[in-house]
Every structure is written in structure tokens, then in C-alpha cells.
Amino acid sequence: MNAIGDPMSQLAMEGYYVGKQSDYFSHERRDILALLPEHFSRVFELGCGSGSTLRMIRSRFPVTFSAGLDIDKNSVQIASRHIDLALYGNIETMDLPDAVRDIDVMLCLDVLEHLIDPWAVVRKLHKRLSANGVIIASIPNIRYFRASIPFIFAGRWNLEDQGILDRTHLRFFVKKTAVELMTSSGLYLQEIKPTGMEPGRKARLANLLTLRLFEDFLALQYLVRAGRTKPNY
């Protein structure tokens, strides 16, 4: 097996992403800023795209090492301009280089649901964390009403180019299973928060009016932080 995994598997997997709009690989994820630990210096992003999120983090925090991996070759070439190490390959069929070690923050933003075995990948990333390292993931919520109601009441499961029913998703999660995934390797759940209910959004008002009883149906995604250390509640 070479550095980027089996070539046939690599090309086949990459082919699924041909035709994606450029912003699919360049979205800057400011919503994860609140989940970043107080102190960190080494960051790795799985599914880094063109490196927009890593570049944003480097501009705000004293990062000494930033690395990213993506399966889209063009995006990796762009990311290489902004980060210390840009890797092209399939995380499921490759070994990470020695440079990716003692990582304080690992980002998996809208990527785990695209994998055949995300549990194995979480284990792989866990091994490269520093003593107080964390993995921060954003995981789509399949219970979100715009996905679940058409399925339950109309029998519709229409795949799309982006979003919860992205046709490149291989795994689907709800809140409970998202937490189980992130803690499956022995990491501790440190924080979880729903997205899609930010100030000014109708879903936020609906959530408050229903006393959060339907939050699991209003959450678009879950941002999950799991780490080597137990949280101090």
C-alpha cells in the first residue's frame, strides 16, 4: 500500500466528489471556534478542503503546526499555500505520516459521515492526539425535520448534492449515535451543541416555544468535542 492508499480505491472515491461546487471544499467553519480548547498549538483537519478553516484558526490563535488531509487533489493544492502540511489521500486506506502526532486539536467537520468505517478512523486519529488532545466533529442529524418528515410520512428519501441527504454520505447519525461514535475509542465526551438554532433563526424560536422538547428534530447538525481528559462539570 502506498502513501495515499490503493490507487484504484483512491480514484473511485475521489470520483464521487467530481462536480461539487467549489464552496463545498472552501467553507470556513467559524461555528467551531467556541469548542476550541483554551490552549493548543498543533492542529490537524481531516477533510480540510482548501484549508479555509485552518487558515482562519491560524489567524486567531498561536498555532505552531497545522496540517490537513483531503481526497480532492485540487483542494489540497490550494491548502498547501496556507498550512504547514497538506496531504492528499484517503484516510481509510493510508497511514498518517509521523509529522501528524501529538496533535492538540483534530477537526472532522462534515467528513465522518462520508466514510465506510468512521469508527476505525476515530481510533486512528485518537492515537495521534496529545495528552490533552481533542477531536471536534460536526455530524449531520438525520432526525432533522426536513429529512425525517418526508421519509416518515411521504416515503421520500431524495438524495441531494449537499446537506443532510448528500449523496456521498455513507453513514447516518442521530445525537446518541454521534456521541457513541466520538467516544467509541475511549475518548470522553466534553461538549455537544446543536447547530441550526442560532440567534435570528426561526428554529431557535420554535425550540424555545416548545421548551426544547423537539430540539432533536430542529438540530441540523451536532458539534461534538471528545478528548482524552474527562470534562470538569
One Martini backbone bead per residue (centre of mass of N, CA, C, O) as a GRO file, in nm:
protein
  233
    1MET     BB    1   0.095   0.037   0.024
    2ASN     BB    2   0.073   0.354  -0.023
    3ALA     BB    3   0.050   0.678   0.093
    4ILE     BB    4  -0.263   0.694  -0.050
    5GLY     BB    5  -0.324   0.424  -0.123
    6ASP     BB    6  -0.522   0.274  -0.326
    7PRO     BB    7  -0.565   0.387  -0.640
    8MET     BB    8  -0.847   0.279  -0.711
    9SER     BB    9  -0.987   0.378  -0.454
   10GLN     BB   10  -0.912   0.671  -0.481
   11LEU     BB   11  -1.050   0.733  -0.755
   12ALA     BB   12  -1.331   0.637  -0.685
   13MET     BB   13  -1.381   0.830  -0.449
   14GLU     BB   14  -1.321   1.100  -0.595
   15GLY     BB   15  -1.548   1.075  -0.813
   16TYR     BB   16  -1.791   1.156  -0.619
   17TYR     BB   17  -1.680   1.481  -0.616
   18VAL     BB   18  -1.744   1.543  -0.886
   19GLY     BB   19  -1.910   1.863  -0.923
   20LYS     BB   20  -1.857   2.016  -0.696
   21GLN     BB   21  -1.867   2.291  -0.549
   22SER     BB   22  -1.625   2.497  -0.433
   23ASP     BB   23  -1.763   2.553  -0.144
   24TYR     BB   24  -1.741   2.258  -0.040
   25PHE     BB   25  -1.405   2.313   0.012
   26SER     BB   26  -1.426   2.644   0.146
   27HIS     BB   27  -1.554   2.640   0.418
   28GLU     BB   28  -1.585   2.845   0.700
   29ARG     BB   29  -1.574   2.730   1.049
   30ARG     BB   30  -1.686   2.934   1.301
   31ASP     BB   31  -1.865   2.738   1.487
   32ILE     BB   32  -1.594   2.603   1.635
   33LEU     BB   33  -1.460   2.813   1.825
   34ALA     BB   34  -1.611   2.743   2.103
   35LEU     BB   35  -1.460   2.440   2.111
   36LEU     BB   36  -1.198   2.537   2.162
   37PRO     BB   37  -0.941   2.530   2.339
   38GLU     BB   38  -0.751   2.735   2.527
   39HIS     BB   39  -0.501   2.537   2.460
   40PHE     BB   40  -0.307   2.542   2.151
   41SER     BB   41  -0.081   2.435   1.850
   42ARG     BB   42  -0.187   2.158   1.719
   43VAL     BB   43  -0.327   2.098   1.386
   44PHE     BB   44  -0.588   1.882   1.243
   45GLU     BB   45  -0.755   1.816   0.920
   46LEU     BB   46  -1.023   1.633   0.816
   47GLY     BB   47  -1.125   1.762   0.538
   48CYS     BB   48  -0.984   2.055   0.449
   49GLY     BB   49  -0.966   2.124   0.171
   50SER     BB   50  -0.851   2.458   0.118
   51GLY     BB   51  -0.799   2.566   0.432
   52SER     BB   52  -0.991   2.781   0.566
   53THR     BB   53  -1.009   2.697   0.866
   54LEU     BB   54  -0.707   2.687   0.928
   55ARG     BB   55  -0.649   2.979   0.854
   56MET     BB   56  -0.838   3.105   1.064
   57ILE     BB   57  -0.699   2.985   1.314
   58ARG     BB   58  -0.413   3.103   1.260
   59SER     BB   59  -0.520   3.410   1.285
   60ARG     BB   60  -0.613   3.362   1.614
   61PHE     BB   61  -0.380   3.155   1.686
   62PRO     BB   62  -0.085   2.993   1.829
   63VAL     BB   63   0.017   2.824   1.577
   64THR     BB   64   0.280   2.573   1.495
   65PHE     BB   65   0.082   2.345   1.358
   66SER     BB   66  -0.050   2.260   1.028
   67ALA     BB   67  -0.287   2.011   0.908
   68GLY     BB   68  -0.407   1.829   0.607
   69LEU     BB   69  -0.679   1.625   0.464
   70ASP     BB   70  -0.763   1.516   0.124
   71ILE     BB   71  -0.943   1.384  -0.174
   72ASP     BB   72  -0.892   1.665  -0.313
   73LYS     BB   73  -0.643   1.776  -0.505
   74ASN     BB   74  -0.703   2.078  -0.558
   75SER     BB   75  -0.746   2.155  -0.260
   76VAL     BB   76  -0.464   2.076  -0.157
   77GLN     BB   77  -0.308   2.282  -0.325
   78ILE     BB   78  -0.434   2.526  -0.183
   79ALA     BB   79  -0.367   2.452   0.116
   80SER     BB   80  -0.048   2.464   0.087
   81ARG     BB   81  -0.049   2.788   0.119
   82HIS     BB   82  -0.160   2.785   0.447
   83ILE     BB   83  -0.001   2.527   0.540
   84ASP     BB   84   0.237   2.297   0.646
   85LEU     BB   85   0.044   2.030   0.576
   86ALA     BB   86  -0.057   1.872   0.268
   87LEU     BB   87  -0.285   1.603   0.211
   88TYR     BB   88  -0.329   1.328  -0.014
   89GLY     BB   89  -0.616   1.119   0.061
   90ASN     BB   90  -0.725   0.816   0.229
   91ILE     BB   91  -0.779   0.750   0.557
   92GLU     BB   92  -0.867   0.435   0.517
   93THR     BB   93  -0.577   0.364   0.329
   94MET     BB   94  -0.382   0.519   0.532
   95ASP     BB   95  -0.093   0.655   0.670
   96LEU     BB   96   0.015   0.868   0.879
   97PRO     BB   97   0.247   1.074   0.929
   98ASP     BB   98   0.474   1.153   1.176
   99ALA     BB   99   0.397   1.461   1.191
  100VAL     BB  100   0.117   1.341   1.287
  101ARG     BB  101   0.148   1.443   1.615
  102ASP     BB  102   0.058   1.568   1.899
  103ILE     BB  103  -0.243   1.659   1.880
  104ASP     BB  104  -0.471   1.897   2.002
  105VAL     BB  105  -0.642   1.937   1.722
  106MET     BB  106  -0.914   1.767   1.569
  107LEU     BB  107  -1.080   1.786   1.254
  108CYS     BB  108  -1.437   1.677   1.169
  109LEU     BB  109  -1.601   1.836   0.909
  110ASP     BB  110  -1.815   1.677   0.737
  111VAL     BB  111  -1.679   1.350   0.716
  112LEU     BB  112  -1.762   1.082   0.868
  113GLU     BB  113  -2.025   1.024   0.685
  114HIS     BB  114  -1.824   0.940   0.426
  115LEU     BB  115  -1.747   0.678   0.564
  116ILE     BB  116  -1.719   0.343   0.609
  117ASP     BB  117  -1.522   0.362   0.892
  118PRO     BB  118  -1.536   0.589   1.139
  119TRP     BB  119  -1.438   0.428   1.389
  120ALA     BB  120  -1.152   0.369   1.285
  121VAL     BB  121  -1.073   0.666   1.248
  122VAL     BB  122  -1.098   0.755   1.539
  123ARG     BB  123  -0.877   0.565   1.638
  124LYS     BB  124  -0.651   0.681   1.463
  125LEU     BB  125  -0.664   0.971   1.579
  126HIS     BB  126  -0.631   0.916   1.879
  127LYS     BB  127  -0.323   0.825   1.857
  128ARG     BB  128  -0.242   1.146   1.768
  129LEU     BB  129  -0.283   1.262   2.035
  130SER     BB  130  -0.243   1.441   2.288
  131ALA     BB  131  -0.286   1.441   2.624
  132ASN     BB  132  -0.520   1.692   2.566
  133GLY     BB  133  -0.667   1.604   2.328
  134VAL     BB  134  -0.897   1.676   2.048
  135ILE     BB  135  -1.214   1.609   1.892
  136ILE     BB  136  -1.383   1.784   1.626
  137ALA     BB  137  -1.725   1.750   1.526
  138SER     BB  138  -1.948   1.739   1.245
  139ILE     BB  139  -2.289   1.601   1.256
  140PRO     BB  140  -2.544   1.497   1.102
  141ASN     BB  141  -2.907   1.505   1.145
  142ILE     BB  142  -3.150   1.271   1.056
  143ARG     BB  143  -3.392   1.406   1.238
  144TYR     BB  144  -3.433   1.627   1.073
  145PHE     BB  145  -3.728   1.737   0.953
  146ARG     BB  146  -3.650   1.766   0.640
  147ALA     BB  147  -3.577   1.447   0.641
  148SER     BB  148  -3.788   1.278   0.821
  149ILE     BB  149  -4.077   1.351   0.730
  150PRO     BB  150  -4.074   1.257   0.430
  151PHE     BB  151  -4.003   0.963   0.508
  152ILE     BB  152  -4.240   0.893   0.706
  153PHE     BB  153  -4.503   1.034   0.536
  154ALA     BB  154  -4.388   0.993   0.206
  155GLY     BB  155  -4.139   0.808   0.125
  156ARG     BB  156  -3.889   1.009   0.114
  157TRP     BB  157  -3.536   0.979  -0.039
  158ASN     BB  158  -3.370   1.253  -0.149
  159LEU     BB  159  -3.095   1.307  -0.302
  160GLU     BB  160  -2.813   1.531  -0.280
  161ASP     BB  161  -2.539   1.751  -0.313
  162GLN     BB  162  -2.625   1.855  -0.025
  163GLY     BB  163  -2.636   1.788   0.299
  164ILE     BB  164  -2.792   1.540   0.468
  165LEU     BB  165  -2.861   1.404   0.162
  166ASP     BB  166  -2.599   1.342   0.063
  167ARG     BB  167  -2.478   1.117  -0.176
  168THR     BB  168  -2.188   1.077  -0.005
  169HIS     BB  169  -2.329   0.941   0.217
  170LEU     BB  170  -2.281   0.642   0.436
  171ARG     BB  171  -2.367   0.775   0.713
  172PHE     BB  172  -2.600   0.787   0.997
  173PHE     BB  173  -2.709   1.033   1.250
  174VAL     BB  174  -2.762   1.086   1.584
  175LYS     BB  175  -2.696   1.197   1.881
  176LYS     BB  176  -2.624   0.926   2.017
  177THR     BB  177  -2.439   0.810   1.780
  178ALA     BB  178  -2.240   1.043   1.775
  179VAL     BB  179  -2.131   0.993   2.057
  180GLU     BB  180  -2.048   0.698   2.017
  181LEU     BB  181  -1.839   0.753   1.803
  182MET     BB  182  -1.655   0.965   1.970
  183THR     BB  183  -1.626   0.728   2.219
  184SER     BB  184  -1.527   0.442   2.096
  185SER     BB  185  -1.201   0.482   2.179
  186GLY     BB  186  -1.216   0.640   2.485
  187LEU     BB  187  -1.328   0.900   2.478
  188TYR     BB  188  -1.449   1.204   2.606
  189LEU     BB  189  -1.719   1.383   2.661
  190GLN     BB  190  -1.726   1.750   2.657
  191GLU     BB  191  -1.912   1.844   2.402
  192ILE     BB  192  -2.251   1.953   2.292
  193LYS     BB  193  -2.402   2.103   1.992
  194PRO     BB  194  -2.634   2.256   1.814
  195THR     BB  195  -2.746   2.337   1.494
  196GLY     BB  196  -2.980   2.588   1.353
  197MET     BB  197  -3.022   2.784   1.645
  198GLU     BB  198  -2.953   3.063   1.593
  199PRO     BB  199  -2.976   3.377   1.608
  200GLY     BB  200  -3.270   3.452   1.402
  201ARG     BB  201  -3.393   3.174   1.395
  202LYS     BB  202  -3.679   2.993   1.384
  203ALA     BB  203  -3.579   2.739   1.537
  204ARG     BB  204  -3.518   2.884   1.801
  205LEU     BB  205  -3.805   2.968   1.871
  206ALA     BB  206  -3.931   2.686   1.857
  207ASN     BB  207  -3.757   2.568   2.084
  208LEU     BB  208  -3.853   2.759   2.310
  209LEU     BB  209  -4.168   2.714   2.282
  210THR     BB  210  -4.110   2.383   2.331
  211LEU     BB  211  -3.892   2.340   2.557
  212ARG     BB  212  -3.693   2.147   2.377
  213LEU     BB  213  -3.853   1.885   2.284
  214PHE     BB  214  -3.759   1.928   1.951
  215GLU     BB  215  -3.447   1.954   1.907
  216ASP     BB  216  -3.378   1.687   1.742
  217PHE     BB  217  -3.553   1.816   1.486
  218LEU     BB  218  -3.386   2.109   1.467
  219ALA     BB  219  -3.119   1.984   1.426
  220LEU     BB  220  -2.877   1.980   1.184
  221GLN     BB  221  -2.639   1.948   1.390
  222TYR     BB  222  -2.343   1.820   1.561
  223LEU     BB  223  -2.124   1.940   1.797
  224VAL     BB  224  -1.825   1.754   1.884
  225ARG     BB  225  -1.635   1.701   2.190
  226ALA     BB  226  -1.348   1.491   2.222
  227GLY     BB  227  -1.131   1.350   2.486
  228ARG     BB  228  -0.882   1.242   2.709
  229THR     BB  229  -1.039   1.419   2.909
  230LYS     BB  230  -1.230   1.496   3.158
  231PRO     BB  231  -1.480   1.681   3.238
  232ASN     BB  232  -1.558   1.995   3.421
  233TYR     BB  233  -1.868   2.008   3.584
   0.00000   0.00000   0.00000
